[in-house]
Amino acid sequence: MTSDPLSQSEIERYQRHILLPEIGGAGQQRLKNSAVLVIGAGGLGSPVIEYLAGAGVGTIGIVDDDRVSLSNLQRQLIHGTSNIGDRKTRSAAARIREINPHVEIDRFETRLDADNAAGLIFGYHLLIDGSDNFATRYAAADAAERTGIPLVTGAVGRFDGSLTVLMPYETGPDGKYWPRYRDLFPEEPPDGMLPVCAETGVIGALTGVIGTLMAMEAIKLLTGTGEPLLGRLMMYDALAARFDVIRYKRKG
């Protein structure tokens, strides 16, 4: 991560951001000074990583233990046909370098779990969870809460997706703590209880919709712009072309 001022080349690159009063030069500098850890370089992680790289986030860490397969390419557009068999972290890093050479990249070829989560997220300002299993989601949410960093988390299935922002270590305008991940999903479903996309399918463009919204929430958090999805779950029904937002609260 760097704290150097924006170079002339970066000012030109990010001109459309800097023109926005809500972002400006100060907000762009905050993006450059930020370090974000992304869990998963798959369907959700792909647009998240690409848009954060384009936005000028100074350091992007990628956690993924998988390799690129042919069936990934329908939705994981950060990878290409020539990357089949490559580590997803390596393929994603190569794409980041093409998008923005100013971004520093950390690669972790492992699966985030309850044992290594705290060590992996140490030193990052924001955690983004695009994983495809509840064990990782719970481990990420618990570690982010303990270390006091914001978490953007999303999920997709078939034609539906959702996302929210978690900061359960801080209080809202009412003086009460923001809800936890476990306020949405109190208990982890047993293995095999919920189908995975390898069994039921998922429309590729859906991951782009939800992943891009996750990147937008991250940029808002890093720059202090707008109102993040705290205590709110945004749901998207692709077949009906409908967004719904429900509010949820801390339980106990």
BELDAVEN-V279655 format. One line per field, one symbol per residue. psi: psi as a letter, one per 40 degrees, with the letter a starting at -180 (. if undefined). Layout:
BEGIN
psi->???
END
This chain:
BEGIN
psi->iieiihiddddddfdddddhdecaddddddddeihhhhhhfbddddddddddddefhdhhihhheiihidedeedgeeiideeheihddddddddddddheehihhhhgihhaddeddddeheieihhhfifidddddddddddddefiihhiiiihceiiiiihhgeeiiadeeiiiiideddgdihiihedhiidddeihhdddddddddddddddddddefhahifhehhhihhddefhhihiiiihh.
END
